[in-house]
Amino acid sequence: MMAVCFVFALLVSMIAVAQDASQSAAGSSQAGQMGSKATSVSGKVGDDGNSIVDKDGKSWTVSNPDALKGHEGHEVTVKGDVDSAKNEVRVESVKMTEPSTDTTKK
């Protein structure tokens, strides 16, 4: 009876370790596929809320435009996962910024 309990405990612990390892592998696989890193992007939100145009004129596609709802046309700084290869950002937080005013006229 003692041997059966030992084998059962060993079997259950091996299953638990295998599940943990597979979940860790899946998580690192998804992170590798994203090719992104957490950073910030500042610029003007497009009228449709699906993009941000930074000060250099570079357009960033927003993968979760609901996060920018109500900020259409405003100057913002967003923090989130940025994929430079795709010019895409997944917004985690939004902060309103003052629009830049250029007082030097040529």
N, C-alpha and C positions, 0 to 999 in steps of 0.2 A: 504494500500500500504506500509506503514511504517513497519507493522508487517511482511509482506512477505519479505522485504529487510533484516530485522533483522534475520529471520529464514534462509534465503539464506546465509548470512554472517556467521552465527553460523555453518551451515552445511559444508561450505567450510573450515572453520578453523578446524573443527573436522576431516575432511578427511586429511588435511595437517598434523595434529598431529599424526594420525594413521599411515601415510606413514613414517614419521620420526621415530616413535617408531619401526616399522617393519624393517627399514633399520639398526637401531642401534642394534637390536636383532640379525639380520643376521650377522653383522660385528663381534659382540662379540662371536657368535657361531663359526664362521670360525677361529677366533684367538684361541679359546679353543681347536678346533680340531687339529690345527697345533702342539701344545705341544712344541713349540720352543721359544727361546728367542734370541734377538740380541746379538751377541758376535763376537769374532774373532778366527780364526783358522790359524795357521802357519804350513807350510810344503811344500812338493814337489808335484807339479801337475803331475798326471799320464800322460803317453805318449798319451793317448786317450782324455785327458782333462775332463774326467768324474769323477775323484776322486782326493783327496789330501791325502797324507800320512804324518802324523805329526811326530815329533821327537821321540815319543814313539812307532812308528810303527802302530798306529791306523789309519785305512783307513776311510775316510769320502767320502760318495757319494755326488756328486754335482748335485742338482736338476735342475739347469739351466747352463749346461756346455758351452753354448755360451758366458757366461760372462768370461770364462777363455781362450777363443780362442786366440792363439798366446803366451800363457804362458806354454804350454806343456813342462814338464821336468824342469821347473824353480822353484826356491824357492820363495814362496809368502806368504803374510799374507792377508787373506780375512776377510772382515767384512760382517755379514749377519745374517740371522735367522738360528740358529743351533738347531737341534733336536737330543739330545744325545741318546734318546731311539732308534732311527733309524740309528744313525751315519750318519746323512744327514745334508747338509748345502745348503741354498739358498743364493748365493753370491749377495751382494749389491755393494761391492767395492773390488778392488784388488790392492795390493801394492807389488812391487817386493822387495825381501829382499836378502841380501848377503848370499850365502851358508855358513854354519858353517864349519870352518876348524879346525880340531883337530891337534894341533901341538905336543901333547904329544904322543909319540909312545912307546908302551910297548914291 
